[in-house]
Amino acid sequence: MQLPAPWVIRAVQELYAATAPGVDNGTFYGPRFAMWGPPAATPCAPWVKHESANRTLWTASEEATGVRWPEPLGD
């Protein structure tokens, strides 16, 4: 049996997170068993929700690229 290409597996996770009914905004969806398995809500690393670090990185990225995005409208 041939396994699907890695990009196909990754696409399934992203499509699920973007289109499945009942997914929650701000929740990470990935392989159920960390590296393999069907899409599922998966715990994310603690630093992912570190607001001041995220803001610093976002600002540095905007400055480096010269691209500014409007503030999000909220969840």
C-alpha positions, -999 to 999 in steps of 0.1 A, spaced: 0 0 0 14 34 -10 9 63 15 -3 97 3 23 124 -3 31 145 28 16 176 12 -17 157 8 -18 148 45 -10 184 54 -37 197 31 -63 175 48 -55 191 82 -58 226 69 -89 220 49 -105 204 79 -97 234 101 -110 258 75 -142 241 65 -154 214 90 -185 223 110 -179 228 147 -143 239 146 -134 266 171 -115 298 162 -82 299 180 -79 261 183 -51 242 166 -62 213 144 -36 187 133 -30 150 132 -47 133 161 -16 114 171 9 143 167 25 130 135 -2 109 119 -39 102 121 -71 120 112 -76 157 118 -85 166 154 -83 195 179 -48 192 192 -31 210 222 -7 237 210 26 246 227 23 272 255 43 298 236 18 299 208 -6 319 229 20 343 244 4 376 233 33 400 237 58 377 220 33 372 191 28 410 188 66 416 187 71 390 160 42 403 140 55 439 142 91 428 132 76 408 103 57 439 91 88 460 93 110 435 75 85 430 47 70 465 44 36 449 44 10 460 70 -22 441 77 -52 457 94 -60 448 129 -83 418 132 -119 425 139 -120 401 168 -131 365 173 
